[in-house]
Amino acid sequence: METEIITAYVSLGSNLGDRAGNLLLAVRGLLEASFVVHKLSAIYETEPVGVENSQQKFLNMVAEIHIAGITPSQMMARMLRIEYLLGRKDKFLKKPRTVDLDLLLFGDVVSETEFLTLPHPRMQDRRFVLAPLAEIAPHVVHPVLQKDISQLLGETGDFAVVKRWTPNTEQTFENDEMKIFLKSVRQDV
């Protein structure tokens, strides 16, 4: 009997320290947590939304993950461990962060527990989530709203600036490593 492969979408963000390096480490953490990273969006630079005392802009991206044999809660637990290992100790406080991982969609699962709500309850209100998600999964349908991601992006009331991030020539070596890594991941799919 084969285990069903589920497609999940994870939002990744960072606005502390080496933001691009933090995203790279988070993607590596997803791989080490036995998730198959199938697609990665480009990286987008965005203004902080709902974060106290944040002066640094966020870098955000979305990963399409293929998984089998685990529940959404088990996936979220692994993601929390990645955040913790990368220096995030206060998941539910709205502070600047080295890395933030949010489970947006887990197949077409609709669920609400004390630990996790699926689909992510505010994803349709966040341009910084919808823009990279629409890049890699424009036709995926939100299981509650019954609209595809492109439509949600077109209808969102969030008008925050979300622009594709292009590191300047003064970026650190770690960011060059990330570009090489992301290029290799995209070529592997």
C-alpha positions as CSV (number, residue, x, y, z in Angstrom):
1,M,0.0,0.0,0.0
2,E,1.5,3.3,-1.1
3,T,1.3,6.4,1.2
4,E,-0.4,9.3,-0.4
5,I,1.9,12.2,-1.3
6,I,0.5,15.6,0.0
7,T,1.5,18.9,-1.4
8,A,2.0,21.6,1.3
9,Y,3.0,25.2,1.0
10,V,5.3,26.9,3.6
11,S,6.0,30.6,3.9
12,L,9.5,31.5,4.9
13,G,10.5,35.0,6.2
14,S,13.4,36.7,7.9
15,N,14.2,40.2,9.0
16,L,17.1,39.8,11.4
17,G,20.8,39.3,10.7
18,D,21.8,37.8,7.4
19,R,18.2,37.6,6.1
20,A,19.1,35.7,2.9
21,G,21.4,33.3,4.8
22,N,18.6,32.7,7.3
23,L,16.3,31.7,4.4
24,L,18.9,29.4,3.0
25,L,19.3,27.7,6.4
26,A,15.5,27.4,6.8
27,V,15.3,25.6,3.4
28,R,18.1,23.4,4.4
29,G,16.3,22.7,7.7
30,L,13.2,21.7,5.7
31,L,15.3,19.3,3.7
32,E,16.9,17.8,6.8
33,A,13.4,17.4,8.3
34,S,12.7,14.9,5.5
35,F,10.5,17.3,3.5
36,V,10.9,17.1,-0.3
37,V,11.3,20.7,-1.4
38,H,9.7,20.6,-4.9
39,K,9.6,24.3,-5.8
40,L,10.9,27.6,-4.4
41,S,9.6,31.0,-5.3
42,A,11.9,33.9,-5.8
43,I,12.7,36.0,-2.8
44,Y,10.7,39.1,-2.1
45,E,11.5,42.1,0.0
46,T,8.6,43.4,2.0
47,E,7.7,45.9,4.8
48,P,7.1,44.3,8.2
49,V,3.4,43.5,8.8
50,G,2.3,43.3,12.5
51,V,5.8,43.2,13.9
52,E,6.7,45.5,16.8
53,N,9.7,47.8,16.6
54,S,10.9,46.4,13.3
55,Q,13.1,48.6,11.2
56,Q,14.5,46.0,8.9
57,K,12.5,44.8,5.9
58,F,11.6,41.2,5.6
59,L,12.8,38.8,2.9
60,N,10.0,36.3,2.1
61,M,9.5,33.3,-0.1
62,V,7.3,30.2,-0.4
63,A,8.3,26.6,-0.7
64,E,6.2,23.8,-2.2
65,I,6.8,20.7,-0.2
66,H,5.9,17.1,-1.0
67,I,5.4,14.9,2.0
68,A,4.0,11.6,3.0
69,G,3.2,9.7,6.1
70,I,2.9,12.7,8.5
71,T,0.0,14.8,9.8
72,P,-0.2,18.6,9.6
73,S,0.6,18.9,13.3
74,Q,3.7,16.7,12.9
75,M,4.8,18.9,10.0
76,M,4.3,22.1,12.1
77,A,6.2,20.6,15.0
78,R,9.2,20.0,12.7
79,M,8.9,23.5,11.4
80,L,8.9,24.9,15.0
81,R,12.0,22.9,15.7
82,I,13.7,24.5,12.6
83,E,12.8,28.0,13.8
84,Y,14.1,27.2,17.3
85,L,17.4,25.8,15.9
86,L,17.8,29.0,13.9
87,G,17.4,31.2,16.9
88,R,13.7,31.9,17.2
89,K,12.5,31.4,20.8
90,D,9.2,33.3,20.8
91,K,7.0,32.0,18.0
92,F,3.8,33.7,19.1
93,L,5.3,37.2,19.9
94,K,5.2,39.8,17.1
95,K,8.8,40.7,17.2
96,P,11.6,40.8,14.5
97,R,12.8,37.3,13.8
98,T,15.7,35.4,12.4
99,V,13.3,33.0,10.6
100,D,9.5,32.6,10.5
101,L,8.0,29.4,9.0
102,D,4.2,29.3,8.4
103,L,2.3,26.3,7.1
104,L,-0.1,27.9,4.6
105,L,-1.8,24.8,3.0
106,F,-1.6,21.1,3.6
107,G,-3.3,19.6,0.6
108,D,-6.9,20.5,0.9
109,V,-7.1,20.0,4.7
110,V,-9.3,22.3,6.6
111,S,-8.6,22.1,10.3
112,E,-8.6,24.2,13.5
113,T,-6.9,23.1,16.6
114,E,-5.3,25.0,19.5
115,F,-1.9,24.3,17.8
116,L,-2.6,24.9,14.1
117,T,-5.3,26.3,11.8
118,L,-5.4,25.2,8.1
119,P,-5.5,26.8,5.8
120,H,-3.4,29.6,7.4
121,P,-6.2,32.0,8.7
122,R,-4.6,35.2,7.3
123,M,-2.9,34.1,4.1
124,Q,-5.5,35.8,1.9
125,D,-4.8,39.1,3.7
126,R,-1.1,39.1,3.2
127,R,0.4,40.2,-0.1
128,F,3.9,39.1,1.1
129,V,2.5,35.5,1.2
130,L,0.3,35.6,-1.9
131,A,2.8,37.1,-4.3
132,P,5.4,34.3,-3.9
133,L,2.7,31.7,-3.6
134,A,1.1,32.9,-6.8
135,E,4.5,32.6,-8.6
136,I,4.8,28.9,-7.9
137,A,1.1,27.8,-7.5
138,P,-1.2,30.3,-9.2
139,H,-4.0,27.8,-9.8
140,V,-4.0,26.1,-6.4
141,V,-7.5,26.6,-4.9
142,H,-7.9,27.8,-1.3
143,P,-10.0,25.0,0.3
144,V,-12.3,27.4,2.3
145,L,-12.6,30.4,0.0
146,Q,-12.8,28.3,-3.2
147,K,-10.7,30.8,-5.1
148,D,-7.3,30.2,-6.7
149,I,-4.2,32.0,-5.4
150,S,-4.0,34.4,-8.4
151,Q,-7.5,35.5,-7.7
152,L,-6.8,36.0,-4.0
153,L,-3.8,38.1,-4.9
154,G,-5.8,40.2,-7.2
155,E,-8.5,40.8,-4.6
156,T,-6.4,41.3,-1.5
157,G,-6.9,44.5,0.5
158,D,-3.2,44.5,1.4
159,F,-1.5,47.1,-0.7
160,A,1.9,46.8,0.9
161,V,4.9,47.0,-1.4
162,V,6.2,43.5,-2.2
163,K,9.0,43.5,-4.7
164,R,11.3,40.8,-6.0
165,W,14.6,41.0,-4.1
166,T,17.8,41.3,-6.1
167,P,20.9,41.5,-4.0
168,N,23.3,44.3,-4.9
169,T,26.9,43.6,-5.7
170,E,27.9,44.4,-2.2
171,Q,26.0,41.5,-0.7
172,T,28.0,39.0,1.4
173,F,29.4,35.7,0.3
174,E,26.6,33.9,2.1
175,N,24.1,35.5,-0.2
176,D,26.0,34.3,-3.3
177,E,26.0,30.8,-1.8
178,M,22.2,31.1,-1.4
179,K,21.8,32.1,-5.1
180,I,23.8,29.1,-6.2
181,F,21.9,26.8,-3.9
182,L,18.5,28.1,-5.0
183,K,19.5,27.9,-8.7
184,S,20.5,24.3,-8.1
185,V,17.3,23.4,-6.3
186,R,15.2,24.9,-9.1
187,Q,17.2,23.0,-11.7
188,D,16.6,19.7,-9.8
189,V,12.8,19.9,-10.2
